[in-house]
Amino acid sequence: MAYDNKKCDFAKAPEAIPGARPAVAAKPKKPSRPRPVAVVMCNGGCTGNGFCEQGCVGCGACEASCRKGAVKLDERGVARVDADACIGCGLCARACPQDIIQMVERRFNITARCSNTDAGPAARKLCASSCIACGACERACPAGAVRVVGNRAVIDWSACIACGMCATKCPRGVIRDAFGILAQK
């Protein structure tokens, strides 16, 4: 039996053609949420004058828990995350005994990398790159996303516009771009 193009009207909707099955509507695809990335909230600038008990202690628990090899201890014994290799599973954050690894959405690139809550002079003695609660970041932020809370800078990522003003004003390099987009001092 030959197919007769004259009998089929392609201009008609499928349901208007006799014997045609109705079209099944495709399920709308759920937009996938981008996976977060792990960020270690410590610069690791401890000096010989003391030891910051609130920062990274270099225990390696995060490195051991990472199945993708995205977390490594650097030359100073501080955990660093390769953002390209990180799949955002959060195993390193759960393994960290110091609770200083945060899972951050990749679009939130500005981070305050200090977990020390000691007052400025004490923090300065312990660590060369600790937050001293000077407030320069808070004053520089046009969106009001940075606050000094408990002697350290805290960023409200829901308000952050990622302009980098806080990072440029931080005298100790605590606030920085998590993924290397902004130049450091």
N, CA, C and O of each residue as an XYZ file, in Angstrom:
740
protein
N       0.847     -1.176      0.000
C       0.000      0.000      0.000
C       0.891      1.238      0.000
O       1.781      1.380      0.839
N       0.646      2.095     -0.920
C       1.446      3.310     -1.072
C       0.874      4.415     -0.203
O      -0.324      4.461      0.077
N       1.755      5.295      0.211
C       1.355      6.429      1.037
C       0.882      7.538      0.120
O       1.566      7.897     -0.839
N      -0.306      8.085      0.422
C      -0.883      9.127     -0.430
C      -0.820     10.462      0.305
O      -1.573     10.684      1.253
N       0.070     11.348     -0.125
C       0.224     12.657      0.510
C      -1.020     13.527      0.362
O      -1.247     14.425      1.173
N      -1.826     13.269     -0.667
C      -2.998     14.098     -0.900
C      -4.082     13.863      0.153
O      -4.924     14.732      0.379
N      -4.065     12.701      0.795
C      -5.088     12.386      1.793
C      -4.760     12.972      3.164
O      -5.638     13.040      4.025
N      -3.538     13.388      3.379
C      -3.132     13.890      4.698
C      -2.933     15.403      4.623
O      -2.172     15.900      3.792
N      -3.613     16.112      5.486
C      -3.492     17.566      5.527
C      -2.526     17.915      6.658
O      -2.901     17.846      7.829
N      -1.292     18.287      6.329
C      -0.281     18.577      7.334
C      -0.537     19.875      8.079
O       0.070     20.121      9.121
N      -1.409     20.691      7.569
C      -1.708     21.962      8.223
C      -2.608     21.756      9.433
O      -2.665     22.609     10.319
N      -3.316     20.617      9.475
C      -4.219     20.360     10.586
C      -3.433     19.919     11.807
O      -2.352     19.341     11.695
N      -3.992     20.200     12.968
C      -3.409     19.711     14.214
C      -3.536     18.200     14.241
O      -4.484     17.669     13.663
N      -2.622     17.476     14.889
C      -2.660     16.016     14.901
C      -3.989     15.445     15.371
O      -4.425     14.406     14.875
N      -4.641     16.111     16.325
C      -5.907     15.567     16.828
C      -7.048     15.737     15.821
O      -8.092     15.098     15.951
N      -6.847     16.600     14.817
C      -7.885     16.812     13.801
C      -7.793     15.797     12.666
O      -8.707     15.685     11.850
N      -6.700     15.067     12.620
C      -6.515     14.066     11.576
C      -7.142     12.760     12.071
O      -6.804     12.284     13.154
N      -8.029     12.195     11.302
C      -8.673     10.954     11.721
C      -7.651      9.838     11.929
O      -6.796      9.599     11.077
N      -7.750      9.156     13.078
C      -6.870      8.036     13.379
C      -5.538      8.436     13.989
O      -4.759      7.567     14.380
N      -5.262      9.713     14.078
C      -3.991     10.148     14.660
C      -4.093     10.162     16.174
O      -5.134     10.494     16.741
N      -2.991      9.795     16.820
C      -2.966      9.839     18.281
C      -2.723     11.271     18.744
O      -1.977     12.014     18.107
N      -3.352     11.659     19.855
C      -3.107     13.018     20.358
C      -1.658     13.162     20.833
O      -1.053     12.219     21.343
N      -1.142     14.333     20.654
C       0.230     14.602     21.074
C       0.308     14.591     22.590
O      -0.576     15.113     23.270
N       1.358     14.000     23.110
C       1.583     13.956     24.552
C       2.483     15.132     24.898
O       3.567     15.300     24.340
N       2.006     15.932     25.825
C       2.793     17.094     26.241
C       4.014     16.616     27.024
O       3.901     15.794     27.933
N       5.160     17.136     26.665
C       6.387     16.777     27.370
C       6.376     17.421     28.747
O       5.918     18.550     28.921
N       6.890     16.679     29.721
C       6.979     17.233     31.071
C       7.971     18.378     31.046
O       9.042     18.274     30.447
N       7.607     19.475     31.701
C       8.587     20.564     31.750
C       9.801     20.122     32.565
O       9.666     19.546     33.644
N      10.963     20.398     32.039
C      12.192     19.998     32.708
C      12.467     20.938     33.871
O      12.428     22.161     33.732
N      12.746     20.335     35.021
C      13.075     21.126     36.200
C      14.446     21.757     35.996
O      15.395     21.072     35.615
N      14.554     23.052     36.246
C      15.888     23.641     36.115
C      16.797     23.086     37.209
O      16.408     23.031     38.376
N      17.982     22.682     36.837
C      18.890     22.127     37.837
C      19.591     23.270     38.557
O      20.006     24.259     37.953
N      19.706     23.099     39.858
C      20.420     24.094     40.653
C      21.901     23.839     40.518
O      22.345     22.692     40.581
N      22.668     24.890     40.335
C      24.111     24.676     40.254
C      24.633     24.167     41.594
O      24.181     24.593     42.656
N      25.576     23.264     41.524
C      26.142     22.706     42.745
C      27.037     23.746     43.411
O      27.714     24.517     42.730
N      27.039     23.765     44.724
C      27.921     24.708     45.424
C      29.368     24.231     45.346
O      29.657     23.161     44.810
N      30.245     25.021     45.875
C      31.666     24.675     45.946
C      32.118     24.885     47.386
O      31.623     25.778     48.072
N      33.048     24.072     47.837
C      33.572     24.196     49.197
C      34.568     25.345     49.255
O      35.386     25.517     48.351
N      34.493     26.129     50.323
C      35.432     27.223     50.539
C      35.911     27.140     51.987
O      35.106     27.076     52.915
N      37.226     27.142     52.166
C      37.819     27.080     53.503
C      37.910     28.502     54.031
O      38.571     29.351     53.433
N      37.250     28.762     55.146
C      37.204     30.111     55.710
C      38.393     30.360     56.635
O      38.234     30.674     57.815
N      39.578     30.213     56.068
C      40.818     30.467     56.801
C      41.899     30.755     55.776
O      42.043     30.028     54.793
N      42.660     31.820     56.006
C      43.769     32.155     55.119
C      45.035     31.411     55.492
O      45.942     31.266     54.672
N      45.100     30.936     56.737
C      46.263     30.170     57.173
C      47.515     30.989     57.342
O      48.589     30.580     56.901
N      47.398     32.130     57.969
C      48.568     32.980     58.153
C      49.116     32.958     59.562
O      49.676     33.958     60.010
N      48.978     31.855     60.278
C      49.476     31.778     61.655
C      50.969     32.057     61.686
O      51.725     31.577     60.841
N      51.377     32.835     62.668
C      52.788     33.191     62.829
C      53.383     32.380     63.969
O      52.689     31.570     64.585
N      54.624     32.585     64.244
C      55.302     31.878     65.328
C      54.907     32.373     66.707
O      55.315     31.785     67.708
N      54.114     33.452     66.784
C      53.729     34.023     68.077
C      52.591     33.283     68.760
O      52.245     33.608     69.896
N      52.020     32.331     68.119
C      50.891     31.612     68.692
C      50.239     30.750     67.639
O      50.747     30.607     66.527
N      49.115     30.182     67.999
C      48.407     29.316     67.076
C      46.923     29.633     67.145
O      46.331     29.644     68.224
N      46.340     29.886     66.012
C      44.913     30.188     65.945
C      44.143     28.879     66.091
O      44.175     28.034     65.196
N      43.476     28.717     67.175
C      42.718     27.483     67.431
C      41.385     27.462     66.699
O      40.691     26.445     66.714
N      41.013     28.574     66.056
C      39.729     28.654     65.375
C      39.844     28.466     63.869
O      38.832     28.387     63.171
N      41.063     28.395     63.370
C      41.284     28.237     61.937
C      41.587     26.805     61.562
O      41.337     25.878     62.333
N      42.123     26.636     60.379
C      42.478     25.310     59.880
C      43.678     24.788     60.665
O      44.697     25.469     60.786
N      43.549     23.585     61.191
C      44.624     22.982     61.979
C      45.439     21.987     61.154
O      46.371     21.368     61.667
N      45.089     21.836     59.885
C      45.848     20.959     58.998
C      45.736     19.489     59.336
O      46.676     18.727     59.108
N      44.609     19.083     59.872
C      44.437     17.681     60.275
C      44.266     16.742     59.086
O      44.536     15.547     59.205
N      43.819     17.263     57.937
C      43.672     16.455     56.731
C      42.365     15.692     56.632
O      42.188     14.907     55.700
N      41.440     15.897     57.567
C      40.151     15.189     57.517
C      39.375     15.542     56.253
O      38.726     14.682     55.658
N      39.442     16.792     55.849
C      38.734     17.227     54.632
C      39.354     16.589     53.396
O      38.641     16.132     52.503
N      40.663     16.558     53.347
C      41.378     15.974     52.217
C      41.065     14.482     52.106
O      40.853     13.972     51.006
N      41.035     13.789     53.236
C      40.753     12.354     53.236
C      39.314     12.052     52.829
O      39.043     11.004     52.244
N      38.397     12.957     53.132
C      36.982     12.707     52.834
C      36.598     13.036     51.395
O      35.564     12.574     50.911
N      37.415     13.828     50.708
C      37.081     14.253     49.343
C      37.341     13.124     48.353
O      38.473     12.668     48.197
N      36.289     12.685     47.695
C      36.396     11.576     46.738
C      36.965     12.004     45.396
O      37.380     11.161     44.601
N      36.990     13.302     45.137
C      37.456     13.806     43.845
C      38.855     14.422     43.901
O      39.372     14.880     42.882
N      39.467     14.435     45.083
C      40.800     15.013     45.217
C      40.810     16.524     45.067
O      41.827     17.107     44.691
N      39.687     17.158     45.356
C      39.581     18.607     45.189
C      40.161     19.376     46.368
O      40.443     20.568     46.247
N      40.345     18.715     47.502
C      40.860     19.388     48.697
C      42.267     18.876     48.977
O      42.502     17.670     49.062
N      43.189     19.808     49.117
C      44.584     19.473     49.413
C      45.095     20.436     50.484
O      44.634     21.573     50.581
N      46.044     19.969     51.277
C      46.706     20.847     52.231
C      47.838     21.549     51.490
O      48.613     20.912     50.777
N      47.927     22.883     51.666
C      48.972     23.634     50.976
C      50.283     23.560     51.754
O      50.397     22.812     52.726
N      51.265     24.336     51.322
C      52.599     24.315     51.946
C      52.585     24.743     53.411
O      53.496     24.400     54.164
N      51.557     25.491     53.822
C      51.444     25.915     55.218
C      50.557     24.976     56.038
O      50.319     25.216     57.222
N      50.071     23.911     55.407
C      49.229     22.958     56.117
C      47.781     23.386     56.221
O      47.049     22.912     57.090
N      47.363     24.284     55.334
C      45.990     24.781     55.330
C      45.250     24.182     54.138
O      45.789     24.103     53.035
N      44.021     23.766     54.374
C      43.217     23.165     53.305
C      42.890     24.190     52.233
O      42.522     25.325     52.536
N      43.027     23.781     50.978
C      42.667     24.598     49.828
C      41.807     23.740     48.909
O      42.035     22.538     48.774
N      40.820     24.365     48.283
C      39.891     23.642     47.424
C      40.098     24.054     45.975
O      40.156     25.242     45.658
N      40.208     23.074     45.111
C      40.251     23.308     43.672
C      38.790     23.406     43.223
O      38.107     22.388     43.119
N      38.315     24.608     42.959
C      36.904     24.835     42.623
C      36.480     24.091     41.367
O      35.320     23.698     41.247
N      37.393     23.891     40.432
C      37.053     23.171     39.206
C      36.832     21.685     39.465
O      36.023     21.050     38.788
N      37.540     21.134     40.433
C      37.408     19.704     40.736
C      36.299     19.426     41.747
O      35.804     18.302     41.828
N      35.907     20.438     42.515
C      34.890     20.264     43.558
C      33.517     20.027     42.929
O      33.092     20.769     42.044
N      32.830     18.980     43.398
C      31.485     18.673     42.888
C      30.395     19.142     43.845
O      29.210     18.953     43.567
N      30.774     19.748     44.962
C      29.799     20.315     45.884
C      29.065     19.309     46.742
O      27.935     19.568     47.157
N      29.670     18.171     47.020
C      28.993     17.133     47.799
C      28.914     17.474     49.283
O      28.006     17.009     49.972
N      29.849     18.276     49.786
C      29.830     18.686     51.183
C      30.488     17.724     52.150
O      30.427     17.945     53.359
N      31.113     16.667     51.663
C      31.768     15.715     52.556
C      32.898     16.364     53.346
O      33.083     16.065     54.526
N      33.645     17.240     52.712
C      34.747     17.912     53.409
C      34.226     18.819     54.518
O      34.814     18.886     55.597
N      33.132     19.509     54.255
C      32.549     20.404     55.259
C      32.071     19.610     56.476
O      32.230     20.045     57.616
N      31.486     18.449     56.216
C      31.026     17.608     57.332
C      32.188     16.994     58.103
O      32.076     16.751     59.305
N      33.302     16.740     57.420
C      34.453     16.105     58.057
C      35.302     17.083     58.859
O      36.050     16.660     59.741
N      35.205     18.372     58.578
C      36.073     19.367     59.223
C      35.749     19.505     60.713
O      34.639     19.904     61.064
N      36.699     19.183     61.588
C      36.445     19.308     63.025
C      36.354     20.764     63.492
O      35.792     21.045     64.551
N      36.904     21.680     62.707
C      36.873     23.099     63.053
C      35.614     23.791     62.534
O      35.326     24.923     62.922
N      34.875     23.130     61.671
C      33.655     23.679     61.082
C      33.932     24.990     60.330
O      33.183     25.959     60.452
N      35.015     24.999     59.558
C      35.380     26.225     58.832
C      35.248     26.086     57.320
O      35.623     26.995     56.580
N      34.722     24.964     56.858
C      34.501     24.814     55.425
C      33.026     25.043     55.167
O      32.166     24.379     55.745
N      32.747     25.992     54.292
C      31.367     26.319     53.945
C      31.101     25.944     52.494
O      31.978     26.040     51.635
N      29.886     25.521     52.249
C      29.465     25.237     50.885
C      28.832     26.516     50.346
O      27.836     27.003     50.881
N      29.414     27.044     49.296
C      29.036     28.345     48.761
C      28.588     28.184     47.311
O      29.229     27.483     46.529
N      27.490     28.834     46.965
C      27.069     28.823     45.566
C      28.172     29.473     44.733
O      28.768     30.468     45.145
N      28.430     28.914     43.588
C      29.539     29.391     42.762
C      29.402     30.854     42.358
O      30.402     31.525     42.101
N      28.183     31.345     42.301
C      28.004     32.744     41.904
C      28.387     33.713     43.008
O      28.566     34.903     42.746
N      28.517     33.223     44.253
C      28.929     34.076     45.365
C      30.440     33.983     45.500
O      30.954     33.148     46.245
N      31.136     34.827     44.792
C      32.582     34.695     44.729
C      33.340     35.460     45.807
O      34.535     35.219     45.980
N      32.710     36.362     46.533
C      33.416     37.126     47.554
C      33.257     36.414     48.893
O      32.140     36.139     49.329
N      34.387     36.118     49.545
C      34.347     35.413     50.830
C      35.229     36.122     51.851
O      36.221     36.762     51.501
N      34.848     35.995     53.116
C      35.658     36.501     54.229
C      36.362     35.295     54.826
O      35.741     34.502     55.534
N      37.640     35.150     54.552
C      38.374     33.945     54.924
C      39.082     34.083     56.262
O      40.310     34.104     56.339
N      38.298     34.174     57.282
C      38.842     34.158     58.630
C      37.748     33.678     59.566
O      36.610     34.142     59.500
N      38.096     32.762     60.421
C      37.130     32.236     61.380
C      37.471     32.660     62.803
O      36.769     32.288     63.744
N      38.533     33.430     62.969
C      38.976     33.854     64.292
C      38.045     34.924     64.858
O      37.733     35.904     64.181
N      37.612     34.735     66.075
C      36.724     35.703     66.727
C      37.436     36.497     67.820
O      36.786     37.211     68.584
N      38.757     36.382     67.905
C      39.508     37.164     68.894
C      39.478     38.637     68.506
O      39.312     38.979     67.335
N      39.637     39.492     69.489
C      39.684     40.930     69.244
C      40.910     41.255     68.393
O      41.879     40.497     68.376
N      40.862     42.383     67.688
C      41.905     42.795     66.754
C      43.331     42.586     67.201
O      44.079     41.903     66.501
N      43.761     43.146     68.350
C      45.164     42.982     68.756
C      45.557     41.513     68.983
O      46.648     41.095     68.595
N      44.689     40.753     69.594
C      44.994     39.334     69.840
C      45.024     38.558     68.529
O      45.890     37.706     68.335
N      44.091     38.844     67.634
C      44.040     38.165     66.341
C      45.273     38.504     65.516
O      45.819     37.646     64.822
N      45.705     39.747     65.593
C      46.879     40.196     64.837
C      48.137     39.464     65.302
O      49.000     39.145     64.485
N      48.251     39.194     66.601
C      49.415     38.486     67.135
C      49.448     37.029     66.679
O      50.522     36.473     66.446
N      48.278     36.415     66.554
C      48.208     34.997     66.199
C      48.383     34.738     64.710
O      48.990     33.748     64.300
N      47.837     35.651     63.911
C      47.759     35.350     62.485
C      48.042     36.596     61.656
O      47.516     37.675     61.930
N      48.867     36.432     60.654
C      49.231     37.555     59.789
C      48.110     37.954     58.839
O      48.147     39.033     58.248
N      47.117     37.089     58.693
C      46.031     37.409     57.769
C      44.658     37.208     58.404
O      43.716     36.765     57.748
N      44.562     37.541     59.685
C      43.274     37.412     60.372
C      42.485     38.706     60.276
O      43.042     39.780     60.047
N      41.192     38.584     60.455
C      40.332     39.762     60.495
C      40.565     40.473     61.828
O      40.563     39.843     62.885
N      40.763     41.768     61.767
C      40.985     42.548     62.988
C      39.774     43.411     63.316
O      39.855     44.297     64.167
N      38.670     43.163     62.656
C      37.398     43.852     62.896
C      37.517     45.369     62.753
O      36.925     46.115     63.532
N      38.274     45.822     61.768
C      38.470     47.264     61.570
C      37.234     47.929     60.967
O      37.033     49.130     61.148
N      36.410     47.172     60.258
C      35.184     47.714     59.677
C      35.350     48.365     58.320
O      34.378     48.893     57.780
N      36.553     48.348     57.744
C      36.772     48.960     56.430
C      35.886     48.302     55.372
O      35.370     48.982     54.485
N      35.713     47.010     55.460
C      34.880     46.278     54.496
C      33.418     46.686     54.620
O      32.716     46.854     53.623
N      32.981     46.838     55.843
C      31.592     47.217     56.113
C      31.287     48.604     55.539
O      30.230     48.825     54.948
N      32.222     49.525     55.722
C      32.040     50.883     55.204
C      32.119     50.935     53.680
O      31.464     51.769     53.056
N      32.906     50.062     53.083
C      33.105     50.076     51.629
C      31.971     49.410     50.854
O      31.799     49.679     49.665
N      31.208     48.559     51.499
C      30.187     47.780     50.780
C      28.984     48.650     50.414
O      28.286     49.137     51.304
N      28.731     48.853     49.111
C      27.591     49.678     48.701
C      26.241     48.982     48.912
O      25.200     49.639     48.928
N      26.258     47.654     49.074
C      25.011     46.906     49.230
C      24.687     46.590     50.689
O      23.633     46.027     50.983
N      25.581     46.949     51.592
C      25.357     46.645     53.007
C      25.401     45.151     53.297
O      24.749     44.677     54.228
N      26.166     44.409     52.503
C      26.212     42.951     52.647
C      27.275     42.470     53.622
O      27.275     41.298     53.997
N      28.182     43.350     54.041
C      29.260     42.942     54.943
C      29.033     43.567     56.311
O      28.762     44.762     56.429
N      29.147     42.744     57.331
C      29.018     43.200     58.710
C      30.146     42.584     59.529
O      30.568     41.458     59.270
N      30.623     43.321     60.507
C      31.588     42.772     61.444
C      30.776     42.229     62.622
O      30.133     42.980     63.357
N      30.824     40.916     62.778
C      30.060     40.227     63.823
C      31.025     39.335     64.592
O      31.726     38.517     63.997
N      31.062     39.488     65.892
C      31.950     38.659     66.701
C      33.405     38.829     66.325
O      34.152     37.852     66.268
N      33.815     40.055     66.067
C      35.197     40.404     65.727
C      35.684     39.849     64.389
O      36.889     39.717     64.176
N      34.768     39.529     63.498
C      35.186     39.081     62.168
C      34.151     39.489     61.133
O      32.971     39.659     61.439
N      34.618     39.639     59.912
C      33.741     40.032     58.801
C      32.878     38.846     58.388
O      33.357     37.719     58.257
N      31.592     39.128     58.185
C      30.636     38.116     57.739
C      29.897     38.695     56.543
O      29.451     39.842     56.579
N      29.767     37.908     55.490
C      29.114     38.382     54.268
C      27.739     37.753     54.137
O      27.585     36.536     54.234
N      26.742     38.599     53.917
C      25.388     38.132     53.628
C      25.314     37.979     52.110
O      25.118     38.956     51.387
N      25.471     36.738     51.635
C      25.535     36.514     50.195
C      24.242     36.852     49.488
O      24.259     37.135     48.290
N      23.130     36.833     50.182
C      21.871     37.179     49.517
C      21.816     38.666     49.173
O      21.058     39.067     48.290
N      22.605     39.480     49.855
C      22.642     40.915     49.581
C      23.873     41.325     48.766
O      23.900     42.412     48.189
N      24.878     40.468     48.717
C      26.145     40.787     48.038
C      25.934     40.923     46.528
O      25.270     40.097     45.901
N      26.514     41.980     45.961
C      26.440     42.185     44.512
C      27.773     41.843     43.836
O      27.946     42.090     42.642
N      28.702     41.281     44.590
C      30.004     40.812     44.091
C      30.806     41.904     43.384
O      31.478     41.642     42.386
N      30.731     43.111     43.901
C      31.479     44.215     43.284
C      32.956     44.195     43.675
O      33.793     44.735     42.951
N      33.284     43.578     44.809
C      34.662     43.485     45.252
C      35.186     44.674     46.021
O      36.369     44.711     46.360
N      34.336     45.654     46.310
C      34.793     46.841     47.049
C      35.333     46.466     48.422
O      36.338     47.021     48.866
N      34.673     45.525     49.100
C      35.126     45.110     50.425
C      36.512     44.470     50.335
O      37.363     44.698     51.195
N      36.732     43.671     49.296
C      38.022     42.998     49.125
C      39.139     43.997     48.860
O      40.261     43.811     49.330
N      38.843     45.049     48.116
C      39.886     46.036     47.819
C      40.232     46.883     49.033
O      41.341     47.410     49.118
N      39.315     47.021     49.961
C      39.558     47.850     51.147
C      40.101     47.078     52.338
O      40.595     47.689     53.285
N      40.024     45.745     52.317
C      40.494     44.945     53.449
C      42.009     45.062     53.574
O      42.732     44.650     52.667
N      42.507     45.622     54.693
C      43.948     45.840     54.823
C      44.754     44.556     55.026
O      45.975     44.565     54.866
N      44.092     43.461     55.375
C      44.823     42.225     55.670
C      44.526     41.096     54.679
O      44.989     39.971     54.865
N      43.767     41.388     53.643
C      43.485     40.377     52.628
C      42.561     39.271     53.086
O      42.568     38.179     52.518
N      41.764     39.541     54.107
C      40.830     38.539     54.623
C      39.683     38.340     53.649
O      39.297     37.209     53.354
N      39.141     39.440     53.151
C      38.037     39.347     52.203
C      38.649     39.267     50.822
O      39.452     40.105     50.413
N      38.237     38.220     50.118
C      38.823     38.006     48.811
C      37.864     37.269     47.911
O      36.812     36.787     48.332
N      38.254     37.201     46.684
C      37.484     36.493     45.679
C      37.786     34.999     45.821
O      38.938     34.576     45.725
N      36.757     34.225     46.046
C      36.925     32.801     46.292
C      37.487     32.045     45.110
O      38.118     31.003     45.286
N      37.270     32.549     43.907
C      37.635     31.771     42.739
C      38.693     32.432     41.859
O      38.879     32.040     40.707
N      39.388     33.437     42.402
C      40.515     34.024     41.685
C      40.184     34.986     40.579
O      41.021     35.208     39.704
N      38.993     35.575     40.574
C      38.636     36.505     39.511
C      39.220     37.891     39.792
O      39.768     38.531     38.895
N      39.101     38.344     41.026
C      39.655     39.658     41.393
C      41.128     39.514     41.749
O      41.535     38.510     42.335
N      41.902     40.488     41.406
C      43.335     40.460     41.725
C      43.529     40.736     43.199
O      42.821     41.556     43.782
N      44.481     40.058     43.798
C      44.818     40.257     45.201
C      45.934     41.272     45.313
O      46.685     41.511     44.366
N      46.027     41.866     46.499
C      47.100     42.847     46.750
C      48.434     42.158     46.809
O      49.458     42.811     47.012
